[in-house]
Each structure stands twice: as C-alpha cells, then as structure tokens.
Amino acid sequence: MDNPARRRIFGIMKHDSDILIVGGGLNGGTLALALAQTGFSITLIEGRAPTVGSGEFDGRSYALALASQRLLKVIGIWEVLDARAQPILDIKVSDGRAGEGPSPFFLHFDHAEIEEGPMGFMVEDRHFRPVLQAMIEASPAITLRSGSSVVAQDTIPGGVRVRLADGTDLTGQLLMGADGRASGVAERAGIARRGWSYHQTALVCAIGHERSHDGVAHQFFMPSGPLAILPLHGNRASIVWTEETQEADRISNLGAEEYLEVLRPRFGDFLGDIHLDGARYHYPLALSLAERFVAPRVALLGDAAHVVHPIAGQGLNAGLRDVASLVEVIVLAARRGEDIGTIDVLQRYEQWRRFDVVGLAAATDTFNRLFSTDNPILRLGRDLGLGVVNALPGLRRGFIREAAGLTGEVPRLLQGRMI
C-alpha cells in the first residue's frame, strides 16, 4: 500500500503520519507494528522514557489465547518468543476454601479436545516487551516519540492534531488511544466511562515449585475471590490472587515468608514446596467501560476502552482482539479509497467489538459475584454447574474454543492470516 498514492486518492493535506497512536505498551505497540506492516506510516507516542531491562525475571507474565498467538505470529513477534513461551495444555477449574482443598465437582479443559493445538501460552514480560520494542525501533514506517506526553488534541480538516508537552504539534488522519484506563485521549474526546469497583485487589507474583506443572493452569474459586495458577517455563507459575481490598493491603505489606504463609493454604501442596520468584505486585479491581469506543478521528482500544475483572485472564487478549479488528477495518477502508478517520468507518470497529466486550464484562462480573461468596446454596449450585459442564463433551469443547479465542467473528489476524 503506497502512502503517497493513498493520499492522492483521499485528496487531503500531507500529515506527519497516517496514524497517531498514544500509548506504547503491548496493545499500542502491537497495533503500530500491524498497521506499519500493511503500509501505513505511524507515530507512536509514549509518555514514559525508554528503559533497558536487566533481562532478569520480575514476576510479570501474560496469558495469551491461541488466537492472540496467531496474531503475534503473523506480525513476526512469535518466532522470537516461541522458544520462551509455555503452552497451556489443560485448564482445571474448581471451587473450595483455603486449607480445605477443592470441591469434588470440577471442570477440566483438555487441549486435545480441539484440533488447533494448545489453548494458549504464558509469556514473560521480560521476553515480550523487549522483542516488541526492538521491532518497533527497527520499523522504517514507525516514528517513536518516547518520553512525550500529549497535552491537547483537536480535529482539523481531513485529520487530527495533537500537541505534546514540549510544544510540538503532530498531525495524522486518525488518532488511536491505547493509553490505559485513565485515557487522556478518551477524556479529551469527551468520552465518559461507566463502571464500579469490586472492592477487591489482585495480588500478583510468581512462584517456583518442586514438581512439574505439566502445562496445566488452575483456577481455584474461594469466597474472597479467585486464585489463578498459570504455568511458566520450568518449575515456575504465575499467581493472580484476589482478596478483599483491606485484607489484600495487609498481605501486601507482609515480608516474603509471611506472604508465603498466607498463600500456602490457598495454593495447596500439589506442586510441592513453593518459594517466591521475582517481585510482588497488587492492583485494585474494577469494571470500567468507555461509553463509546470511537469519536470523529479517534478510536480507543485496550484498557482505554474497557477494563474487566481478570477472572478469565482475558485483559490482554481483549486488547489484542481490538488490535486485530481495528487493523482489519482500517486496511479494508483504505483499500476502498475511504477516509480512514471518518466516523462511519470507525463505527464499523465499534460495532464489531462492542457486543463482544460487553458480553465479556457481563460474564466476568457475573462469575466473580457468583463465586466470590460462601453462601451454601450458591456454592452447591455452582459446584453442580461445573460438574454438569464437565460431563457434556460438546458444551465443554465450546468453552475450550472460547478460551482459545476461536469463537465469534474472528478477525483475520487472529486466524493467523495477513489482511
């Protein structure tokens, strides 16, 4: 796709770049690469100054659905990450209380029940982020503005303009906000948010353990909130552990050994002795949805558009689904000779993603409320529900395909195809 030719078709002024992206995290960076590879010129604006990681494991990792892995493979990232990624072969879902072990009713997802392969992969931040950063810096179609914050934005004839804190003005046909749940792009576009706090906090860390995890991920529901145990390379696992906020604050302030003493009865001994591996983190949990994902010359994605409970591990996957949908809409519109920043083009993206995002938000909210309680009637009902789903192969395979990101109207990049 030749940029000067496309500009002649549109008959618009020459911009600094075709597309401006605010937010250089995983979603914004992946979006920039995907768009650059389809012929667009990109300016990627990241408020944080570039940093060089030590390469040591810091405890941060991501669960990528199979569909997300396909996207990364198409744009060339996965060939570097593949050897360092841990396949998720099975998922076991159970209910119970800390120190008592799981309920006899459980749900088991086995990757062998679908033809496509592992349901997903665990990738450590220390591997993912540097590869993404290096590919961005190597792309001739991407101009990276690190350490630059946007202080103003407005629409102009045929485009959009942003002003950086240093007074620099940049223009493009389209502005994309990948700048997180407190998105300045959304605020300046007049897009409000709706949602609520769960009064829960996620405690995040990684642990080393004696026995092999065999590529099995565990989701253990307790009255205070879910505990996810996600397999990493070697005898290590990523932990996402939900507690009520007051208790989580207390646990966060404990020393390493005291922290483990609280975790052990929740974790159990099925992997042998455990120890902390890397740093510990915590963050408050909330549901937050932008009232609109688009405005004239503006599109939101990732946490800038939606924040859901991590109960299903779909945060980054939902953002990458935004990336794939947005790229497909923009590329196809440009090929038809349309102005990619007009609201009728952008609304195709919103219509594609809105139903899926609202459904995900409703599902994670319902599951969290249903399982984060010790009501004996609800406990019996949900345990029986897990047992029924586990006993029905067709229904179980449907859940497996959903977890792998293979259901619904799947964008081409998530199918593993270039647009």
C-alpha positions as CSV (number, residue, x, y, z in Angstrom):
1,M,0.0,0.0,0.0
2,D,1.7,3.2,-1.2
3,N,1.2,6.1,1.1
4,P,1.6,9.0,-1.5
5,A,-0.9,7.3,-3.8
6,R,-3.3,6.8,-1.0
7,R,-3.1,10.5,-0.1
8,R,-3.9,11.4,-3.7
9,I,-6.9,9.2,-3.6
10,F,-8.1,10.9,-0.4
11,G,-7.2,14.3,-1.6
12,I,-6.2,15.5,1.8
13,M,-3.3,17.5,3.3
14,K,0.0,15.8,4.0
15,H,0.3,14.8,7.6
16,D,3.2,13.9,9.8
17,S,2.0,10.3,9.8
18,D,-1.1,8.5,8.6
19,I,-2.0,7.4,12.1
20,L,-1.0,8.7,15.6
21,I,-1.1,6.2,18.4
22,V,-0.9,7.3,22.0
23,G,0.4,4.6,24.4
24,G,3.4,2.4,23.6
25,G,2.5,-0.6,25.8
26,L,1.7,-4.1,24.5
27,N,-1.5,-3.1,22.8
28,G,-0.3,0.1,21.3
29,G,3.0,-1.3,20.2
30,T,1.4,-4.4,18.6
31,L,-1.1,-2.1,16.8
32,A,1.7,0.1,15.5
33,L,3.6,-2.9,14.1
34,A,0.5,-4.4,12.5
35,L,-0.5,-1.2,10.8
36,A,3.1,-0.4,9.7
37,Q,3.2,-3.8,8.0
38,T,0.1,-3.0,6.0
39,G,1.7,0.2,4.6
40,F,0.6,2.9,7.0
41,S,3.1,5.4,8.4
42,I,2.8,5.6,12.2
43,T,3.8,7.9,15.0
44,L,3.8,6.1,18.3
45,I,3.7,8.4,21.3
46,E,4.7,7.0,24.7
47,G,4.8,9.2,27.8
48,R,7.5,7.1,29.6
49,A,11.1,7.4,28.6
50,P,12.6,4.3,27.1
51,T,14.2,1.8,29.6
52,V,16.6,-1.0,29.1
53,G,15.5,-4.1,31.2
54,S,18.0,-6.2,33.1
55,G,16.7,-9.4,31.5
56,E,16.0,-10.8,34.9
57,F,12.6,-12.2,35.7
58,D,10.5,-9.7,37.6
59,G,7.4,-11.7,38.1
60,R,5.3,-10.2,35.3
61,S,3.8,-12.5,32.7
62,Y,0.8,-12.7,30.4
63,A,-1.7,-15.4,29.4
64,L,-2.1,-15.3,25.6
65,A,-5.0,-17.2,24.0
66,L,-4.2,-19.3,20.9
67,A,-5.8,-16.6,18.7
68,S,-3.6,-13.9,20.2
69,Q,-0.5,-16.1,19.5
70,R,-1.6,-16.3,15.9
71,L,-1.7,-12.5,15.6
72,L,1.8,-12.3,17.0
73,K,3.0,-15.0,14.6
74,V,1.6,-13.1,11.6
75,I,3.5,-9.8,12.5
76,G,6.7,-11.6,13.2
77,I,7.0,-11.5,17.0
78,W,6.2,-15.1,17.8
79,E,9.2,-16.6,16.0
80,V,11.4,-14.9,18.7
81,L,9.0,-15.7,21.6
82,D,8.2,-19.3,20.7
83,A,11.1,-21.0,22.5
84,R,10.5,-19.0,25.7
85,A,6.7,-19.5,25.8
86,Q,5.0,-22.1,28.0
87,P,2.0,-23.8,26.3
88,I,-1.2,-24.0,28.3
89,L,-2.3,-27.6,27.7
90,D,-5.0,-28.1,30.3
91,I,-7.2,-25.8,32.5
92,K,-8.7,-27.1,35.7
93,V,-11.5,-25.0,37.4
94,S,-12.6,-25.9,41.0
95,D,-14.3,-24.4,44.0
96,G,-13.4,-24.5,47.7
97,R,-12.0,-22.8,50.7
98,A,-8.4,-22.1,51.7
99,G,-6.9,-25.0,53.6
100,E,-9.7,-27.4,52.7
101,G,-8.7,-28.3,49.1
102,P,-11.0,-28.2,46.1
103,S,-14.6,-29.4,45.8
104,P,-15.1,-32.9,44.2
105,F,-17.0,-31.1,41.4
106,F,-14.6,-29.5,38.9
107,L,-14.2,-28.5,35.3
108,H,-11.4,-29.8,33.2
109,F,-10.4,-28.4,29.8
110,D,-8.0,-30.5,27.8
111,H,-6.4,-29.1,24.7
112,A,-6.6,-32.5,23.0
113,E,-10.3,-31.9,22.6
114,I,-9.7,-29.3,19.9
115,E,-7.7,-29.7,16.7
116,E,-5.9,-26.4,16.7
117,G,-3.3,-27.1,19.5
118,P,-2.7,-25.6,22.9
119,M,-5.4,-23.3,24.2
120,G,-2.9,-20.6,24.9
121,F,0.6,-19.7,26.1
122,M,2.2,-18.0,29.0
123,V,4.8,-15.4,28.1
124,E,7.0,-13.4,30.5
125,D,7.2,-9.6,30.2
126,R,11.0,-9.7,30.2
127,H,10.8,-11.5,26.8
128,F,7.7,-10.0,25.2
129,R,8.3,-6.3,25.8
130,P,12.0,-6.1,24.6
131,V,11.1,-8.0,21.4
132,L,8.2,-5.7,20.7
133,Q,10.3,-2.6,21.4
134,A,13.2,-3.8,19.1
135,M,10.8,-4.4,16.2
136,I,9.2,-1.0,16.6
137,E,12.6,0.7,16.6
138,A,13.6,-1.3,13.5
139,S,10.5,-0.4,11.5
140,P,11.1,2.4,9.0
141,A,7.3,3.1,9.0
142,I,7.1,3.9,12.7
143,T,8.3,7.1,14.4
144,L,8.7,6.6,18.1
145,R,8.3,9.6,20.4
146,S,9.2,8.3,23.9
147,G,9.1,10.5,26.9
148,S,6.5,12.6,25.2
149,S,3.1,13.3,26.7
150,V,0.1,14.6,24.8
151,V,-1.5,17.7,26.4
152,A,-4.1,18.6,23.7
153,Q,-5.9,17.2,20.7
154,D,-8.3,18.5,18.2
155,T,-9.8,17.7,14.8
156,I,-8.7,19.6,11.7
157,P,-9.9,19.5,8.1
158,G,-9.1,15.9,6.9
159,G,-7.3,14.9,10.1
160,V,-6.5,15.3,13.8
161,R,-3.8,17.2,15.6
162,V,-2.1,16.6,18.9
163,R,0.2,18.8,20.9
164,L,3.0,17.4,23.0
165,A,4.2,18.8,26.3
166,D,7.3,20.3,24.6
167,G,5.0,22.3,22.3
168,T,5.4,20.1,19.2
169,D,2.3,19.6,17.0
170,L,1.8,16.4,15.1
171,T,-1.0,15.6,12.6
172,G,-2.5,12.4,11.2
173,Q,-5.7,11.1,9.6
174,L,-6.6,9.2,12.7
175,L,-5.7,9.2,16.5
176,M,-5.8,5.9,18.4
177,G,-5.8,5.8,22.2
178,A,-4.0,2.9,23.8
179,D,-3.2,4.9,26.9
180,G,-4.8,2.9,29.6
181,R,-7.8,3.1,31.9
182,A,-7.2,6.8,32.6
183,S,-7.0,7.5,28.9
184,G,-6.2,11.1,28.2
185,V,-7.3,10.5,24.5
186,A,-10.7,9.5,25.7
187,E,-11.1,12.4,28.1
188,R,-10.1,15.0,25.5
189,A,-12.5,13.4,23.0
190,G,-15.3,13.8,25.5
191,I,-15.8,10.1,26.0
192,A,-17.0,9.2,29.5
193,R,-16.7,5.9,31.4
194,R,-19.1,3.8,33.4
195,G,-18.3,1.1,35.9
196,W,-17.7,0.2,39.5
197,S,-15.1,-1.0,42.0
198,Y,-15.2,-4.6,43.1
199,H,-13.6,-3.7,46.4
200,Q,-11.1,-6.4,45.6
201,T,-7.4,-6.3,44.9
202,A,-5.3,-8.6,42.7
203,L,-2.1,-9.8,44.3
204,V,0.3,-10.8,41.5
205,C,3.6,-12.7,41.8
206,A,5.4,-15.7,40.5
207,I,6.5,-18.8,42.5
208,G,8.9,-21.6,42.0
209,H,7.8,-25.1,42.9
210,E,9.2,-28.6,43.3
211,R,7.0,-30.6,41.0
212,S,6.3,-30.2,37.3
213,H,3.1,-28.3,36.4
214,D,2.8,-30.3,33.2
215,G,1.4,-27.2,31.4
216,V,-1.8,-27.2,33.5
217,A,-3.4,-23.9,34.5
218,H,-5.6,-23.9,37.6
219,Q,-8.5,-21.5,38.6
220,F,-9.5,-22.0,42.2
221,F,-12.5,-20.1,43.4
222,M,-12.6,-19.1,47.1
223,P,-15.1,-16.9,49.0
224,S,-12.7,-13.9,49.0
225,G,-12.1,-14.2,45.2
226,P,-10.4,-16.5,42.6
227,L,-6.8,-17.7,42.6
228,A,-5.2,-18.4,39.2
229,I,-2.1,-20.6,39.0
230,L,-0.6,-20.3,35.5
231,P,2.3,-22.4,34.3
232,L,5.6,-20.7,33.3
233,H,8.7,-22.2,31.7
234,G,10.4,-24.6,34.1
235,N,9.0,-25.3,37.6
236,R,7.5,-21.9,38.0
237,A,4.0,-20.4,38.0
238,S,2.4,-17.0,37.7
239,I,-0.1,-16.2,40.5
240,V,-3.1,-13.9,40.3
241,W,-4.7,-14.0,43.7
242,T,-7.8,-11.9,44.5
243,E,-8.7,-10.8,48.0
244,E,-10.9,-8.1,49.5
245,T,-9.0,-4.9,49.4
246,Q,-8.5,-4.4,53.2
247,E,-7.1,-8.0,53.5
248,A,-5.0,-7.6,50.3
249,D,-3.4,-4.4,51.7
250,R,-2.4,-6.3,54.8
251,I,-1.0,-9.2,52.9
252,S,0.9,-6.8,50.5
253,N,2.8,-5.3,53.5
254,L,4.0,-8.7,54.8
255,G,7.5,-9.9,54.4
256,A,8.2,-12.6,51.8
257,E,8.0,-15.5,54.2
258,E,4.8,-14.3,55.9
259,Y,3.3,-13.6,52.4
260,L,4.0,-17.3,51.5
261,E,2.5,-18.5,54.8
262,V,-0.8,-16.8,53.8
263,L,-0.6,-18.2,50.2
264,R,0.3,-21.8,51.0
265,P,-3.1,-22.9,52.4
266,R,-4.8,-21.3,49.4
267,F,-2.3,-22.8,46.9
268,G,-2.1,-26.3,48.4
269,D,0.8,-28.8,48.2
270,F,0.1,-30.4,44.8
271,L,3.3,-28.9,43.3
272,G,5.4,-29.4,46.4
273,D,7.2,-26.7,48.3
274,I,6.9,-23.2,46.9
275,H,9.0,-20.0,47.0
276,L,8.7,-16.5,45.6
277,D,10.4,-15.9,42.3
278,G,10.6,-12.2,41.3
279,A,8.8,-9.1,42.6
280,R,5.2,-8.9,44.0
281,Y,2.6,-6.5,42.7
282,H,-1.0,-5.6,43.5
283,Y,-3.7,-3.5,41.8
284,P,-7.3,-2.7,42.5
285,L,-10.0,-4.5,40.5
286,A,-12.9,-2.6,38.8
287,L,-15.2,-2.8,35.8
288,S,-14.8,0.2,33.5
289,L,-16.2,0.6,30.0
290,A,-15.9,3.7,27.8
291,E,-19.4,4.8,26.7
292,R,-18.1,4.9,23.1
293,F,-15.0,3.4,21.6
294,V,-14.8,6.0,18.8
295,A,-15.3,9.7,18.1
296,P,-14.5,11.7,15.0
297,R,-10.9,10.9,14.1
298,V,-10.4,8.9,17.3
299,A,-10.5,5.2,18.2
300,L,-9.9,3.6,21.7
301,L,-8.6,0.1,22.4
302,G,-7.4,-2.0,25.2
303,D,-7.8,-0.6,28.7
304,A,-8.6,2.8,27.3
305,A,-11.8,1.2,26.0
306,H,-12.5,-1.5,28.6
307,V,-11.2,-2.9,31.9
308,V,-12.8,-6.2,33.2
309,H,-12.1,-8.5,36.1
310,P,-9.1,-10.7,35.5
311,I,-11.1,-13.8,36.4
312,A,-10.8,-15.3,32.9
313,G,-7.4,-13.9,32.1
314,Q,-8.8,-12.0,29.1
315,G,-7.5,-8.5,29.6
316,L,-4.6,-8.5,27.1
317,N,-6.4,-10.9,24.8
318,A,-9.3,-8.5,24.6
319,G,-6.9,-5.7,23.8
320,L,-5.3,-7.8,21.0
321,R,-8.7,-8.6,19.7
322,D,-9.3,-4.8,19.5
323,V,-6.0,-4.5,17.6
324,A,-6.9,-7.2,15.0
325,S,-10.4,-5.8,14.5
326,L,-9.2,-2.2,14.2
327,V,-6.5,-3.0,11.7
328,E,-8.9,-5.0,9.5
329,V,-11.4,-2.2,9.5
330,I,-8.8,0.5,8.7
331,V,-7.0,-1.5,6.0
332,L,-10.2,-2.5,4.1
333,A,-11.5,1.0,4.3
334,A,-8.2,2.4,2.8
335,R,-8.3,-0.1,0.0
336,R,-11.8,1.1,-0.9
337,G,-10.5,4.6,-1.0
338,E,-12.3,5.8,2.1
339,D,-11.0,8.4,4.5
340,I,-10.0,6.1,7.5
341,G,-10.7,8.7,10.1
342,T,-14.4,9.4,9.4
343,I,-16.9,8.3,12.0
344,D,-18.7,5.9,9.7
345,V,-15.5,3.9,9.2
346,L,-14.6,3.9,12.9
347,Q,-18.1,2.8,13.9
348,R,-17.6,-0.4,12.0
349,Y,-14.8,-1.2,14.5
350,E,-17.0,-0.2,17.4
351,Q,-19.9,-2.3,16.2
352,W,-17.6,-5.3,15.8
353,R,-16.1,-5.0,19.2
354,R,-18.9,-3.6,21.4
355,F,-21.0,-6.7,21.7
356,D,-18.0,-8.9,22.5
357,V,-16.6,-6.5,25.1
358,V,-20.0,-6.0,26.9
359,G,-20.5,-9.8,26.9
360,L,-17.1,-10.4,28.4
361,A,-17.7,-7.7,31.0
362,A,-21.0,-9.2,31.9
363,A,-19.6,-12.7,32.1
364,T,-16.6,-11.8,34.3
365,D,-18.8,-9.7,36.5
366,T,-21.4,-12.5,37.0
367,F,-18.7,-15.1,37.6
368,N,-17.0,-13.0,40.2
369,R,-20.2,-12.3,42.0
370,L,-21.3,-15.9,41.8
371,F,-18.1,-17.4,43.0
372,S,-16.8,-14.8,45.5
373,T,-19.3,-15.8,48.2
374,D,-19.6,-18.5,50.8
375,N,-23.4,-18.8,50.5
376,P,-24.0,-22.6,50.8
377,I,-26.9,-22.6,48.3
378,L,-24.8,-20.7,45.7
379,R,-21.8,-23.0,46.4
380,L,-23.9,-26.1,45.8
381,G,-25.4,-24.6,42.6
382,R,-22.1,-23.6,41.1
383,D,-20.4,-26.9,42.0
384,L,-23.2,-28.8,40.3
385,G,-22.9,-26.5,37.3
386,L,-19.2,-27.2,37.0
387,G,-19.9,-30.9,37.2
388,V,-22.6,-30.7,34.5
389,V,-20.4,-28.8,32.0
390,N,-17.6,-31.2,32.7
391,A,-19.8,-34.2,31.8
392,L,-21.0,-32.8,28.5
393,P,-18.2,-33.0,25.9
394,G,-19.9,-30.7,23.3
395,L,-20.5,-27.9,25.8
396,R,-17.0,-28.4,27.2
397,R,-15.4,-28.1,23.8
398,G,-17.4,-24.9,23.3
399,F,-15.8,-23.4,26.4
400,I,-12.4,-24.6,25.3
401,R,-12.8,-22.8,21.9
402,E,-14.0,-19.7,23.7
403,A,-10.9,-19.7,26.0
404,A,-8.7,-20.1,22.9
405,G,-10.3,-17.1,21.2
406,L,-11.7,-19.1,18.4
407,T,-15.4,-18.3,18.6
408,G,-17.5,-15.4,17.1
409,E,-16.5,-13.3,14.1
410,V,-12.7,-13.8,14.4
411,P,-10.6,-11.1,12.6
412,R,-8.1,-12.3,10.0
413,L,-5.0,-11.6,12.1
414,L,-6.4,-13.8,14.9
415,Q,-7.0,-16.5,12.3
416,G,-3.3,-16.3,11.5
417,R,-3.9,-14.6,8.1
418,M,-2.5,-11.3,6.9
419,I,-5.1,-8.8,5.7
